[in-house]
């Protein structure tokens, strides 16, 4: 069986070299280059078979279970080399067949009714908030940061992200703002504190809601947080923001999502949707991510988003593609996580910690080498709802940076 795995790997232009130790003790070196070699051990024969048949799922599971062990280099080094090599090669043969099958059945796996959406959210976001504090910034922004300047810390880059989005929303005092998927409340608090707008944040995570409500009460700002599905809203809003939530909507619900945004927006309203995206045609969710991390999730192609927006009568007034910002965000998250890994093990167990290390490392490598980016779609109902040049965005960001209020939102307790 290891001859099959070796043949699969030998087709990839892997750099640096990887020494693969098979269960029978056989060692095979694969790859090229002069960088320090990596070394991985496959512990048992059943794992060999799984890796050969479905490597995208089996590798993560084997790392979780301790059946693939990195003996030289780090797990990130290994995944970085593999992801870069696979991206250069593109799926062929059996890998292409698997990808086609996953794409064909993706709507079934993303059947995100309100009940299923809440269950899927709970799977990930209702983990202990103390766990997320191990690696996130103090404001607990669990989405791509914006490294607007070299040398920014994670906290600075997350603040820059919020200001960038607030600038695009062209916010004014007294406006009503909806935050779909508000997380632990950081974006809503920054908007209310920095602009004088009132914000309603909705989430399906009870764990996030409790902290957001506590922060809101302590802040004294005009914010409200609810446990509510976006499909059940009816009141009007001047602005709508959604950061890191669209990935959980599901391809079968894109038109419903944008139809609801159109219904909720005032006539001169503006929406900003910040989402992970793919720079390739539509595809399927990575099977490891779908099974263990984000059930029901999917990373959309720009064509899928744009088509749904057009069909629901909204106008795309601005699109920005953030490249490599998420790779840098994940790098800091991964380093923070590894520095406090023992605490994660104490909260859950070793298998859980290995799963999360694999998730963070694999995602960083994917954003660095594969086709993953971040889209920011600015949407409106009217052509004249915003200034006709982009200069106002930078002006609004500068105004926000000149105020101290956005910095003074309460940190999670």
C-alpha positions in Angstrom: 0.0 0.0 0.0 2.8 2.4 0.7 3.9 2.1 -2.9 0.6 3.8 -3.8 1.1 6.6 -1.3 4.7 7.1 -2.5 3.5 7.2 -6.1 0.9 9.8 -5.2 3.4 12.0 -3.4 6.1 11.5 -6.1 3.8 13.2 -8.6 3.9 16.4 -6.6 6.8 19.0 -6.8 7.3 18.9 -3.0 9.8 21.2 -1.4 11.5 20.6 1.0 12.0 16.8 1.0 9.7 14.7 3.1 10.9 11.5 4.6 7.9 9.2 5.0 8.2 6.3 7.5 5.7 3.5 6.8 4.3 1.1 9.4 6.7 -1.7 8.4 9.7 0.6 9.0 10.3 1.4 5.3 11.5 4.9 4.7 11.0 6.8 1.5 12.2 10.3 0.7 10.0 12.4 -1.6 10.6 15.9 -2.9 13.5 18.1 -3.7 15.4 21.2 -2.5 18.1 21.8 0.1 15.9 23.0 3.0 15.9 20.9 6.1 13.9 17.7 5.6 10.6 17.0 7.1 9.8 13.6 8.5 6.3 12.0 9.1 5.5 8.6 10.4 2.4 6.6 9.4 1.7 4.4 12.5 -0.5 1.6 11.1 -1.6 -0.1 7.9 -5.3 1.0 8.0 -4.1 4.6 8.1 -2.1 3.9 4.9 -5.2 2.8 3.1 -7.3 5.7 4.3 -4.6 8.2 3.2 -4.5 6.6 -0.2 -8.3 6.6 -0.7 -9.2 10.0 0.7 -6.2 12.0 1.8 -8.0 15.4 2.3 -10.0 13.8 5.1 -7.7 11.0 6.3 -4.6 13.2 7.0 -6.4 15.4 9.4 -8.1 12.5 11.2 -4.8 10.6 11.4 -3.1 13.6 13.0 -5.9 14.0 15.4 -5.7 10.3 16.4 -1.9 10.2 16.6 -1.7 7.8 13.7 0.4 10.3 11.6 3.2 11.8 13.6 5.5 14.6 12.5 8.9 13.6 13.8 11.0 16.3 12.1 9.8 19.9 11.4 6.4 21.1 12.6 2.9 20.2 11.5 2.6 23.5 9.8 5.9 22.9 7.9 4.5 19.6 6.6 1.1 21.1 5.6 2.7 24.1 4.1 4.8 21.9 1.8 1.9 19.6 0.9 -0.7 22.3 0.2 1.7 24.3 -2.0 2.6 21.1 -3.9 -1.0 20.0 -4.4 -2.0 23.5 -5.5 0.7 23.5 -8.2 -0.4 20.0 -9.4 -4.2 20.5 -9.3 -6.5 17.5 -8.7 -6.0 14.6 -11.1 -7.4 11.1 -11.4 -9.1 9.9 -8.2 -8.6 13.2 -6.5 -10.6 14.9 -9.3 -13.3 12.3 -9.0 -13.6 12.9 -5.2 -13.8 16.6 -5.7 -16.5 16.2 -8.4 -18.6 14.0 -6.1 -18.3 16.4 -3.2 -19.4 19.3 -5.4 -22.3 17.3 -6.8 -23.8 16.6 -3.3 -22.8 19.9 -1.6 -26.4 21.3 -1.5 -27.4 18.3 0.6 -24.6 19.0 3.1 -25.5 22.7 3.2 -29.2 22.2 3.9 -29.1 25.0 6.5 -32.6 25.3 7.7 -33.0 27.5 10.8 -32.9 24.5 13.0 -29.8 23.0 11.3 -28.1 26.3 11.1 -28.4 26.7 14.9 -27.0 23.2 15.5 -24.1 23.8 13.1 -23.3 27.1 14.8 -23.4 25.5 18.2 -20.9 22.8 17.0 -18.2 25.4 16.6 -19.1 28.7 18.3 -20.5 27.3 21.5 -17.1 26.0 22.5 -16.0 27.7 25.7 -15.2 31.3 25.1 -12.1 30.9 27.3 -10.8 28.6 24.6 -11.1 31.3 21.9 -9.4 33.7 24.3 -6.3 31.5 24.0 -5.5 32.8 20.5 -7.8 35.7 19.5 -7.1 39.4 20.1 -8.6 41.1 23.2 -11.7 42.2 21.3 -12.2 38.5 20.2 -12.5 39.2 16.5 -12.8 35.8 14.9 -12.3 36.8 11.3 -9.7 38.0 8.9 -7.7 41.0 10.2 -6.6 43.9 7.9 -2.8 44.5 8.0 -3.0 47.9 6.6 0.6 48.8 7.6 3.7 46.7 8.1 4.5 45.6 11.6 0.9 45.7 12.9 0.0 43.6 15.9 -3.1 41.4 15.7 -5.1 43.8 17.8 -4.1 46.7 15.6 -4.9 44.8 12.4 -8.3 43.8 13.8 -9.1 47.4 14.7 -8.0 48.4 11.2 -10.4 45.8 9.8 -13.3 47.2 11.8 -12.5 50.8 10.7 -12.1 49.7 7.1 -15.6 48.2 7.1 -17.1 51.1 9.0 -15.6 53.5 6.4 -17.2 51.5 3.6 -20.6 51.7 5.4 -20.3 55.5 5.5 -22.0 55.5 8.9 -23.7 58.5 10.5 -25.0 59.3 14.0 -28.6 58.1 14.6 -28.6 55.4 11.9 -29.9 51.9 12.7 -27.4 49.2 12.0 -27.8 45.4 11.8 -24.9 43.1 12.5 -25.7 39.6 11.2 -23.5 37.1 13.0 -22.3 39.5 15.6 -20.0 37.1 17.5 -18.9 38.4 20.9 -20.1 41.9 20.0 -16.8 43.7 19.1 -17.9 45.1 15.7 -21.3 46.3 17.1 -19.6 48.0 20.0 -17.0 49.7 17.8 -19.7 51.0 15.4 -21.9 52.4 18.3 -18.9 53.8 20.1 -17.3 55.4 17.0 -20.2 56.7 15.1 -23.2 57.2 17.3 -25.3 54.7 15.4 -27.4 52.2 17.2 -26.7 48.6 16.5 -28.7 45.4 16.7 -26.5 42.3 16.7 -27.8 38.8 16.1 -26.2 35.4 16.5 -27.2 31.8 16.8 -24.5 31.1 19.4 -25.7 31.1 23.0 -22.1 31.3 24.3 -21.3 34.3 22.2 -24.6 36.0 23.0 -24.1 35.9 26.7 -20.7 37.7 26.4 -22.0 40.2 23.8 -24.9 41.1 26.1 -22.6 41.5 29.1 -20.3 43.7 27.1 -23.2 45.8 25.8 -24.6 46.3 29.2 -21.2 47.4 30.6 -20.5 49.8 27.7 -23.6 51.9 28.0 -23.7 52.2 24.2 -26.8 51.9 22.1 -26.4 48.2 21.3 -28.8 45.2 21.5 -27.9 41.6 21.1 -30.3 38.8 20.3 -30.3 35.1 19.7 -32.1 35.2 16.3 -31.8 33.9 12.7 -31.5 36.6 10.1 -34.5 35.0 8.3 -36.8 36.0 11.1 -36.1 39.7 11.1 -38.6 42.2 9.9 -37.7 45.7 11.1 -35.9 48.2 8.8 -32.2 49.2 9.0 -30.1 51.9 7.4 -26.9 49.8 7.4 -26.3 46.1 7.5 -22.9 44.5 8.2 -22.0 40.8 8.2 -18.5 39.6 8.9 -17.5 36.0 8.7 -21.1 34.7 8.7 -21.9 34.3 4.9 -19.7 31.2 4.9 -22.4 29.5 6.9 -25.4 30.4 4.8 -25.2 27.5 2.3 -25.4 27.7 -1.5 -29.1 26.8 -1.5 -29.9 29.9 0.6 -27.9 32.7 -1.1 -30.9 34.2 -2.8 -32.9 34.0 0.5 -30.0 35.8 2.3 -29.7 38.7 -0.2 -33.5 38.9 -0.5 -33.7 39.4 3.2 -31.0 42.1 3.1 -32.9 43.9 0.4 -36.1 43.7 2.4 -34.5 45.0 5.6 -32.5 47.9 4.1 -34.0 51.4 3.9 -34.2 52.9 0.4 -30.8 54.6 0.7 -29.4 51.8 2.8 -25.9 50.1 2.4 -24.7 46.6 3.3 -21.2 45.3 3.7 -20.6 41.5 3.5 -17.2 40.3 4.5 -16.6 36.6 3.7 -14.0 34.1 2.9 -14.1 33.4 -0.9 -12.4 31.3 -3.5 -10.7 32.7 -6.6 -11.7 29.6 -8.6 -15.0 28.4 -9.9 -17.5 26.9 -7.5 -16.4 23.8 -5.7 -17.0 21.9 -2.4 -16.0 22.2 1.2 -12.8 20.4 2.4 -14.1 17.2 3.9 -12.1 17.6 7.2 -13.4 21.1 7.7 -17.0 20.0 6.9 -16.9 17.1 9.3 -15.0 18.5 12.3 -14.9 22.3 12.2 -17.7 24.0 10.2 -20.5 21.5 9.4 -22.8 23.1 6.8 -20.2 25.6 5.8 -19.0 26.6 2.3 -16.5 29.1 0.8 -18.2 30.7 -2.2 -16.8 31.7 -5.6 -17.3 35.4 -6.5 -19.6 34.3 -9.4 -22.0 32.6 -6.9 -22.3 35.6 -4.7 -22.6 38.1 -7.6 -25.3 36.0 -9.3 -27.4 35.9 -6.1 -27.0 39.6 -5.5 -28.1 40.4 -9.1 -31.1 38.1 -8.9 -32.4 39.8 -5.8 -32.2 43.3 -7.1 -29.3 44.7 -5.1 -26.4 46.7 -6.6 -22.8 45.8 -6.1 -21.3 49.2 -5.5 -17.8 48.1 -4.5 -15.8 44.8 -4.2 -12.4 44.4 -2.6 -10.4 41.2 -2.5 -8.1 40.9 0.6 -5.1 38.7 -0.3 -2.9 37.0 2.3 -4.4 39.0 5.1 -6.0 35.9 6.5 -2.8 33.9 6.1 -1.1 36.5 8.4 -4.1 36.4 10.8 -4.0 32.6 11.0 -0.3 32.7 11.6 -0.7 34.8 14.7 -3.7 32.7 15.9 -1.6 29.5 15.4 1.4 30.9 17.3 -0.9 32.1 20.1 -2.6 28.7 20.2 0.7 26.8 20.4 2.0 29.1 23.1 -1.1 28.1 25.3 -1.7 24.6 23.9 -1.5 23.0 27.4 -4.5 25.1 28.4 -6.5 23.8 25.4 -5.6 20.3 26.4 -6.7 21.0 30.0 -10.1 22.4 28.8 -10.8 19.5 26.4 -8.2 16.8 25.6 -5.1 16.1 23.5 -7.1 14.9 20.5 -9.1 18.1 20.5 -5.8 20.2 20.7 -4.4 18.2 17.8 -7.5 18.8 15.7 -7.3 22.5 16.3 -3.6 22.7 15.6 -4.3 20.9 12.3 -7.2 23.2 11.5 -5.2 26.4 12.1 -2.1 25.2 10.3 -4.0 23.8 7.3 -6.0 27.0 6.9 -3.0 29.2 7.1 -1.2 27.1 4.4 -4.4 27.2 2.2 -4.7 31.0 2.4 -1.0 31.3 1.7 -0.7 28.9 -1.3 -4.2 27.9 -2.5 -7.1 29.8 -3.9 -8.6 31.3 -0.7 -9.0 35.0 -0.3 -11.5 37.3 1.5 -14.2 39.2 -0.4 -15.8 42.5 0.9 -19.0 43.2 -1.1 -20.6 46.6 -0.6 -24.2 46.5 -1.6 -26.9 49.2 -2.0 -30.5 49.6 -3.3 -29.8 52.8 -5.2 -27.0 54.0 -7.4 -26.7 57.3 -5.6 -26.7 56.0 -2.0 -23.0 56.6 -1.6 -20.3 59.0 -2.9 -19.3 58.1 -6.5 -15.5 57.8 -5.7 -13.8 55.7 -3.1 -12.0 58.5 -1.3 -14.7 58.8 1.3 -13.6 55.3 2.7 -10.2 56.5 3.6 -11.6 59.7 4.9 -14.0 57.9 7.2 -11.2 55.6 8.4 -9.0 58.6 9.2 -11.9 60.2 11.2 -12.4 57.0 13.2 -8.6 56.7 13.8 -8.6 60.2 15.2 -11.2 59.3 17.9 -10.5 57.4 21.1 -14.0 56.0 21.5 -13.7 52.9 19.3 -10.7 51.9 21.4 -12.7 52.0 24.6 -15.2 49.3 24.0 -15.3 46.8 26.8 -13.1 43.7 26.5 -14.7 40.3 27.1 -14.7 39.5 30.8 
